[in-house]
């Protein structure tokens, strides 16, 4: 499918990326990514001239282009009556140092499915995963991310949790010493490939056909307790464990997981599986 190139200069600039996030400028953010997508589809062109009505359907209104030009310094554009706009990219859009955002982001509807915080954290995962010597795994504390990009820790946490629940990243929580969450190690994040939600839905239906709708739905709820409600392998694993050890043991183990703090490093599918197996072996 290819990829759009998102300038690092944009992501690392609190006066551009950070200001968009702080002011919840979702139209500006979505519009800029859409323009970069159009640019990727016409890589030989110096700029883009998209269909005006189609562009307005994405960005909402003309003032968004004005903000991209005047407020963020990302583009230059002109628009004559009855004609499509002519848009060129300023240095932040022309720097060769860029992060690749797969076209699947648009093709599979993630641009509509993700919240603003989810979209921005997806980009930061792409950025740091690409830079990491252990790619696709990377680590950095949320306060450090907040300082570097000019966004809030709460916004980062919300977006990361959304990506985790959608199975777009894996999170290994940092170790906690003596119950002091303020002194915990940085989380380790592993970026997963984007997937087709429609294909995901068909695969979930296949599990329902194999195990029954009620059993599959319950396993999905159990998996969601450890943030894996959209991981089909985790869901099927819990179904097979219930068949092996019984519904009562699985339910007891899930309750134990639910009692843990949301940031507890043990609140994972791997630890849940081990807990079920341990209880079943007693």
PyMOL commands that set and color helices and strands:
alter all, ss='L'
color gray80, all
select helices_A, chain A and resi 8-11+14-22+26-41+52-59+63-71+91-94+104-107+110-113+116-131+142-149+153-165+181-183+197-211+213-225+232-245+247-258+269-281
alter helices_A, ss='H'
color red, helices_A
select strands_A, chain A and resi 3-7+47-48+75-78+86-89+98-102+137-139+169-172+188-191
alter strands_A, ss='S'
color yellow, strands_A
deselect
rebuild
show_as cartoon
